[in-house]
Amino acid sequence: MYEHIRIMGIKAISIVRVAARPRPRHARFMHNACIDISPSMRRTPPQPQPPSLPSPQLLDELSAFFRLLSEPARLQLLCQLKHGGTMDVASLIEATGFSQSHISRQLGQLQRAGLVACERDGTRLIYTVADPLVEDLCNLVQRRLKQRLEQQLSQLQAV
């Protein structure tokens, strides 16, 4: 059974009566009820707070990460590993044309950052992309650059 109560002329609360249980004598005015607040009277959920500004330490870390990715040779090595799967240094030399010392230096920096992993196979070192962030980040940047270039092309064609 529903009983609607009006507060200041607005239907605000509906009370649902439930089956009565035996009550102690001191609670003769108590009743079992579930209160359901009508949707118009419900509180709106709190709005999410805007993200706070990063700390100076976090900004330093972010800057170092993007500096790591700003080197074209490292980006090329990451792309080669992403598309080729696992590769050794000799395969990377053949694919990129870089010297062995240059590749080893760049792969060492990527490995210290946790973006590539290295396994030893006899005398060879086999590298692979260790973090799925690499592929996600490359795809995101490629999509954004493509959108920007398409927008510039459409603006030039309109002229």
FITORDREN-506093 format. One record per residue: residue in one letter; y, z, x of N, C-alpha, C in turn. Coordinates in steps of 0.05 Angstrom, whole numbers, plus 32768, in hexadecimal, padded with zeros to 4 digits. Atoms other than C-alpha are relative to their C-alpha. Last residue first. Layout:
<rec 'A' <Y Z X> <Y Z X> <Y Z X>>
...
END
This chain:
<rec 'V' <7FE7 800A 7FF6> <823C 7C03 832F> <8002 7FE3 8000>>
<rec 'A' <7FEC 8000 8016> <8203 7C18 8302> <801B 7FF5 8009>>
<rec 'Q' <8005 8017 8011> <81D0 7C02 8336> <8014 7FFF 7FE9>>
<rec 'L' <7FF7 8019 7FF2> <81EF 7C32 8369> <7FFC 7FE8 7FEE>>
<rec 'Q' <7FE3 8000 7FFE> <81EA 7C6D 8338> <800A 7FE7 800E>>
<rec 'S' <7FF6 8007 801B> <81A2 7C5B 8327> <801E 8000 8000>>
<rec 'L' <8005 801C 8005> <8191 7C5A 8371> <800B 7FF7 7FE5>>
<rec 'Q' <7FED 8010 7FF0> <81B2 7C9D 837D> <7FFD 7FE2 7FFB>>
<rec 'Q' <7FE6 7FFC 800C> <818A 7CBC 8344> <8015 7FF0 800F>>
<rec 'E' <8000 8010 8018> <8149 7C9D 835E> <801B 8003 7FF2>>
<rec 'L' <7FFD 801C 7FF8> <8159 7CB9 83A3> <8000 7FEE 7FE7>>
<rec 'R' <7FE5 8004 7FF6> <8165 7CFF 8387> <8005 7FE2 8008>>
<rec 'Q' <7FEE 7FFF 8016> <8126 7CFE 835D> <801D 7FFA 8009>>
<rec 'K' <8004 8018 8010> <80FD 7CE7 8398> <8013 7FFF 7FE9>>
<rec 'L' <7FF3 8016 7FF2> <811B 7D1D 83C4> <7FFD 7FE6 7FF1>>
<rec 'R' <7FE2 7FFC 8001> <810A 7D52 8391> <800E 7FE9 800E>>
<rec 'R' <7FF8 8006 801C> <80C2 7D39 8388> <801F 8001 7FFE>>
<rec 'Q' <8003 801C 8004> <80B8 7D37 83D4> <8009 7FF8 7FE4>>
<rec 'V' <7FEA 800D 7FF2> <80D4 7D7D 83DB> <7FFF 7FE2 7FFC>>
<rec 'L' <7FE7 7FF9 800D> <80A5 7D99 83A6> <8018 7FF1 800D>>
<rec 'N' <7FFE 800F 8019> <8069 7D74 83C1> <801A 8005 7FF2>>
<rec 'C' <7FFC 801C 7FFA> <8076 7D8D 8408> <8002 7FF0 7FE6>>
<rec 'L' <7FE5 8003 7FF7> <807F 7DD5 83EF> <8006 7FE2 8006>>
<rec 'D' <7FEE 7FFC 8016> <803F 7DD4 83C6> <801D 7FFA 8008>>
<rec 'E' <8002 8017 8012> <8018 7DB5 83FF> <8013 8003 7FE9>>
<rec 'V' <7FF8 8018 7FF2> <8030 7DE8 8432> <8000 7FE8 7FED>>
<rec 'L' <7FE3 8003 8003> <802B 7E22 8402> <800A 7FE6 800D>>
<rec 'P' <7FFB 8014 8014> <7FE0 7E17 8401> <801E 7FFC 7FFA>>
<rec 'D' <7FF1 7FF4 8016> <7FDE 7E3D 8443> <8006 7FEA 7FEB>>
<rec 'A' <800A 7FE6 8008> <7FAA 7E31 8479> <800E 800B 7FE7>>
<rec 'V' <7FEA 7FF2 800E> <7FB3 7DE7 8487> <7FF4 801A 7FF5>>
<rec 'T' <7FFF 8006 801C> <7F7C 7DD4 84B9> <8017 800F 7FF3>>
<rec 'Y' <7FEA 7FF5 8010> <7F75 7DD1 8504> <7FFD 7FF8 7FE3>>
<rec 'I' <7FFE 800E 801A> <7F36 7DC7 852E> <8015 800F 7FEF>>
<rec 'L' <7FF3 7FEF 8014> <7F3B 7DDC 8577> <8004 7FEF 7FE7>>
<rec 'R' <7FEB 800B 8011> <7F09 7DB8 85A4> <800B 8016 7FEE>>
<rec 'T' <7FE7 8001 7FF0> <7EE3 7DD6 85DF> <8017 7FF6 7FEF>>
<rec 'G' <8006 8006 7FE4> <7EA8 7DED 85B5> <801A 8001 8010>>
<rec 'D' <801A 800E 8002> <7EC2 7DEC 856E> <7FF9 7FF7 801C>>
<rec 'R' <800A 800C 7FE7> <7EFB 7E1F 856D> <7FE4 7FF4 7FFA>>
<rec 'E' <801B 7FF8 7FF9> <7F1D 7E2B 852B> <7FF7 7FF2 8019>>
<rec 'C' <800D 800D 7FE9> <7F67 7E29 851C> <7FE4 800B 8004>>
<rec 'A' <8015 7FEF 7FF4> <7F8E 7E39 84DD> <7FF2 7FEF 8015>>
<rec 'V' <8019 800E 7FF8> <7FD0 7E1A 84C8> <7FED 8015 800B>>
<rec 'L' <8002 8019 8010> <800B 7E36 84A1> <7FE8 7FF0 8007>>
<rec 'G' <8015 7FFE 8015> <8003 7E7E 84B9> <7FFD 7FE7 7FEF>>
<rec 'A' <7FF3 7FFC 801A> <8046 7E80 84DE> <7FEC 8002 7FE9>>
<rec 'R' <7FF4 7FE6 8000> <8022 7E8B 8520> <800D 8006 7FE5>>
<rec 'Q' <8016 7FEC 8003> <7FF7 7E4E 8510> <800B 801C 8000>>
<rec 'L' <8009 8001 801B> <8034 7E22 8503> <7FE9 8014 7FFB>>
<rec 'Q' <7FEC 7FF4 8011> <8052 7E38 8545> <7FF8 8000 7FE3>>
<rec 'G' <7FFF 7FE3 7FFA> <8012 7E2A 856A> <8015 800E 7FEF>>
<rec 'L' <8016 7FF3 800F> <800B 7DE7 8547> <7FFF 801E 8005>>
<rec 'Q' <7FF8 8000 801C> <8050 7DD3 8562> <7FEA 800D 7FEF>>
<rec 'R' <7FEA 7FED 8003> <803F 7DE7 85AA> <8008 8002 7FE2>>
<rec 'S' <800A 7FE4 7FFD> <7FFB 7DC6 85A7> <8016 8014 7FFC>>
<rec 'I' <8010 7FF9 8018> <8018 7D85 858B> <7FF7 801D 8002>>
<rec 'H' <7FEE 7FFE 8017> <804E 7D82 85C1> <7FF1 8009 7FE7>>
<rec 'S' <7FF1 7FE7 7FFC> <801C 7D91 85F9> <8013 8005 7FE8>>
<rec 'Q' <8012 7FE9 8005> <7FEC 7D5B 85E0> <800F 801A 8002>>
<rec 'S' <8010 7FF7 7FE9> <8022 7D27 85DC> <7FF0 8019 7FF9>>
<rec 'F' <7FF4 7FEB 7FF0> <8037 7D0B 8599> <7FEF 8007 8018>>
<rec 'G' <7FF4 800B 7FE8> <801E 7CC8 857F> <800E 8014 8012>>
<rec 'T' <7FE3 7FFD 7FFF> <8014 7CE3 8539> <800D 7FF3 8019>>
<rec 'A' <7FF2 8005 801A> <7FCF 7CCE 8523> <801E 8001 8003>>
<rec 'E' <8004 801B 8008> <7FB0 7CC7 8569> <8010 7FF9 7FE7>>
<rec 'I' <7FF2 8011 7FEC> <7FCD 7D08 8582> <7FFE 7FE3 7FF7>>
<rec 'L' <7FE4 7FFE 8006> <7FB6 7D2A 8541> <8011 7FF0 8013>>
<rec 'S' <7FFA 8010 8018> <7F70 7D10 854A> <801D 8001 7FF9>>
<rec 'A' <8002 801C 7FF8> <7F6F 7D2B 8592> <8005 7FEE 7FE8>>
<rec 'V' <7FE7 8008 7FF3> <7F8A 7D6F 857A> <7FFE 7FE2 8008>>
<rec 'D' <7FFD 7FF5 7FE5> <7F51 7D78 8549> <8019 7FF4 800D>>
<rec 'M' <7FFC 8013 7FEA> <7F56 7D6A 84FF> <8002 800F 801A>>
<rec 'T' <8002 7FF4 7FE6> <7F41 7D8D 84BF> <8001 7FEB 8015>>
<rec 'G' <8013 7FE9 8000> <7F5A 7D6E 847F> <8000 800E 801B>>
<rec 'G' <8018 8005 7FF1> <7F79 7D2A 848C> <7FEC 8017 7FFF>>
<rec 'H' <800E 8019 8009> <7FAE 7D2A 8456> <7FE5 7FFC 800E>>
<rec 'K' <8003 7FFF 801D> <7FC7 7D72 845E> <7FEF 7FE8 7FF6>>
<rec 'L' <8016 7FED 8006> <7FB9 7D72 84A9> <7FFB 8001 7FE2>>
<rec 'Q' <8019 800C 7FF6> <7FE2 7D32 84B2> <7FE9 8013 7FF9>>
<rec 'C' <8008 8015 8012> <8019 7D4E 8485> <7FE6 7FF3 8009>>
<rec 'L' <8009 7FF4 801A> <801C 7D8F 84AC> <7FF6 7FEB 7FED>>
<rec 'L' <801A 7FF5 7FFB> <801F 7D68 84EE> <7FF5 800D 7FE7>>
<rec 'Q' <8013 8016 7FFD> <8058 7D3E 84D4> <7FE4 800A 8005>>
<rec 'L' <8005 800B 801B> <807D 7D7B 84BC> <7FEC 7FEA 8001>>
<rec 'R' <8011 7FED 800E> <8074 7D9B 8501> <7FFA 7FF7 7FE3>>
<rec 'A' <801A 8002 7FF4> <808F 7D5C 8523> <7FED 8014 7FF2>>
<rec 'P' <800F 8017 800B> <80CA 7D58 84F3> <7FE3 7FFE 800B>>
<rec 'E' <8007 8011 7FEA> <80E2 7D9F 8505> <7FEE 7FE9 7FF6>>
<rec 'S' <7FEA 8014 7FFC> <8104 7DBE 84C8> <7FF9 7FED 8017>>
<rec 'L' <8006 8019 800E> <80C4 7DE1 84B1> <8015 7FEA 8005>>
<rec 'L' <801A 8009 7FF8> <80CA 7E18 84E5> <7FF9 7FE5 7FF4>>
<rec 'R' <7FFC 800B 7FE6> <8114 7E1E 84D7> <7FE6 7FF5 800B>>
<rec 'F' <7FF5 801B 8004> <8102 7E27 848E> <8007 7FF2 801A>>
<rec 'F' <8014 8011 800D> <80D5 7E61 849F> <800A 7FE4 7FFD>>
<rec 'A' <8014 8007 7FEB> <8107 7E80 84D0> <7FEB 7FEE 7FF4>>
<rec 'S' <7FF3 8012 7FEE> <813E 7E7D 849A> <7FEC 7FF7 8016>>
<rec 'L' <7FFE 801A 800D> <8111 7E9D 8467> <800C 7FEB 8012>>
<rec 'E' <801B 800B 8002> <8100 7ED5 8497> <8000 7FE5 7FF3>>
<rec 'D' <8008 8008 7FE5> <814A 7EE0 84A8> <7FE4 7FF4 8000>>
<rec 'L' <7FF1 8019 7FFA> <815C 7EE0 845E> <7FF9 7FF6 801C>>
<rec 'L' <800E 8015 800E> <8126 7F14 8452> <800D 7FE5 8005>>
<rec 'Q' <8019 8004 7FF2> <8144 7F41 8488> <7FF0 7FE9 7FF3>>
<rec 'P' <7FFB 8010 7FE7> <818A 7F37 846B> <7FE6 7FFB 800F>>
<rec 'S' <7FF6 7FEF 7FEA> <816F 7F4E 8427> <8006 7FEF 8018>>
<rec 'P' <8012 7FF8 7FEB> <8166 7F1B 83EF> <800E 8011 8016>>
<rec 'L' <7FFC 8010 7FE7> <8196 7F1C 83B5> <7FED 800A 8015>>
<rec 'S' <7FEC 7FF4 7FEE> <8179 7F3A 8376> <8003 7FEE 8019>>
<rec 'P' <800A 7FF6 7FE7> <8155 7F0F 8344> <8016 800A 8012>>
<rec 'P' <7FFF 8015 7FEC> <8177 7F0B 8301> <7FF6 800B 801A>>
<rec 'Q' <7FE9 7FFE 7FEF> <815F 7F41 82D2> <8000 7FE9 8014>>
<rec 'P' <8006 7FFC 7FE3> <812E 7F2D 829D> <801A 8000 8010>>
<rec 'Q' <7FFE 801A 7FF1> <8149 7F37 8257> <7FFA 8005 801D>>
<rec 'P' <7FEB 8001 7FEC> <8131 7F76 8235> <7FFF 7FE5 800E>>
<rec 'P' <8009 7FF8 7FE6> <8106 7F68 81F8> <8016 7FFE 8015>>
<rec 'T' <8007 8017 7FF1> <812D 7F64 81B7> <7FF6 800A 801C>>
<rec 'R' <7FF0 8004 7FE8> <8129 7FA3 818F> <7FF8 7FE6 800E>>
<rec 'R' <800D 7FFB 7FE6> <810A 7F9D 814B> <8013 7FFB 8017>>
<rec 'M' <7FF7 7FE7 7FF4> <8137 7FA3 810E> <7FF3 8006 801B>>
<rec 'S' <7FE3 8000 7FFC> <8133 7F5B 80F7> <800A 8019 800D>>
<rec 'P' <7FF7 8010 7FEA> <80E8 7F5A 8103> <801E 8000 8005>>
<rec 'S' <7FFD 801D 8007> <80DC 7F93 80D3> <800A 7FF1 8018>>
<rec 'I' <7FE4 8008 8001> <80C7 7FD5 80F2> <8002 7FE2 7FFB>>
<rec 'D' <7FFD 801B 7FF5> <8081 7FE9 80E1> <801D 7FF8 7FFC>>
<rec 'I' <7FE6 800B 8005> <8075 8033 80D9> <8001 7FE5 800D>>
<rec 'C' <7FF8 8011 7FE9> <802E 804A 80D4> <801A 7FF3 7FF9>>
<rec 'A' <7FF3 801A 8005> <8024 8083 80A5> <8004 7FF2 801A>>
<rec 'N' <8007 8013 7FEB> <7FFA 80C2 809F> <800D 7FE5 7FF9>>
<rec 'H' <8011 8015 800A> <801B 80F6 8074> <7FFB 7FED 8017>>
<rec 'M' <8006 8016 7FEE> <803A 8139 8084> <7FEF 7FEB 7FF2>>
<rec 'F' <7FED 8016 8004> <8059 8164 804E> <7FFA 7FE9 8012>>
<rec 'R' <8003 800C 801B> <801D 8193 8047> <8014 7FEA 7FFB>>
<rec 'A' <7FF5 801B 7FFF> <8019 819D 8092> <7FFF 7FF3 7FE5>>
<rec 'H' <7FE4 7FFF 7FF7> <8010 81E8 8094> <800D 7FE5 8001>>
<rec 'R' <7FED 7FF5 8014> <7FD3 81E4 8067> <801D 7FFF 800A>>
<rec 'P' <7FFE 7FE3 7FFE> <7FAD 81B5 8097> <8015 800A 7FEC>>
<rec 'R' <7FEA 7FF6 7FF0> <7FA4 816F 807E> <7FFE 801E 8001>>
<rec 'P' <7FFA 7FE5 8007> <7F65 814C 8067> <8015 800C 8013>>
<rec 'R' <8014 7FEE 7FF4> <7F6D 8104 8078> <8006 801C 7FF6>>
<rec 'A' <7FF9 7FE4 7FFA> <7F93 80D3 804D> <7FE8 800F 800B>>
<rec 'A' <8011 7FEE 800E> <7F83 8089 8052> <8006 801D 8009>>
<rec 'V' <801C 8002 7FF8> <7FBE 8064 806E> <7FF0 8015 7FF1>>
<rec 'R' <800F 7FE7 8004> <8002 8057 8051> <7FE3 7FFC 8007>>
<rec 'V' <801B 8006 8009> <8028 801E 8070> <7FF2 801B 7FFD>>
<rec 'I' <8013 7FEB 7FFA> <8072 802A 8073> <7FE5 7FF8 7FF5>>
<rec 'S' <8015 7FFF 8014> <80A2 7FF0 8075> <7FEC 8014 8009>>
<rec 'I' <8019 7FF3 7FF8> <80E3 7FF8 8099> <7FEC 7FFE 7FE9>>
<rec 'A' <8003 7FFC 7FE3> <8123 7FD1 8098> <7FE5 800A 8008>>
<rec 'K' <801C 7FF7 7FFE> <8130 7FB2 8055> <7FFA 8002 801D>>
<rec 'I' <8010 8012 7FF0> <817C 7FB1 8059> <7FE3 800A 8000>>
<rec 'G' <8004 8019 800E> <81A9 7FD0 8024> <7FEF 7FEC 800E>>
<rec 'M' <7FE7 800D 8003> <81C1 8008 8051> <7FFD 7FE4 7FF4>>
<rec 'I' <7FEB 7FF1 7FF3> <817A 801A 8060> <8019 7FF0 8000>>
<rec 'R' <7FE7 800E 7FFA> <8146 8000 8030> <8013 8014 800D>>
<rec 'I' <7FEA 7FEE 8000> <80FF 801A 8031> <8019 7FF0 8007>>
<rec 'H' <7FE9 800A 7FF2> <80C4 7FEF 801F> <8017 8013 7FFC>>
<rec 'E' <7FE8 7FF5 800D> <8083 8011 800C> <8018 7FF7 8011>>
<rec 'Y' <7FE8 8003 7FF0> <8043 7FEC 801C> <8017 800C 7FF0>>
<rec 'M' <7FE9 8000 8011> <8000 8000 8000> <8019 8000 8012>>
END
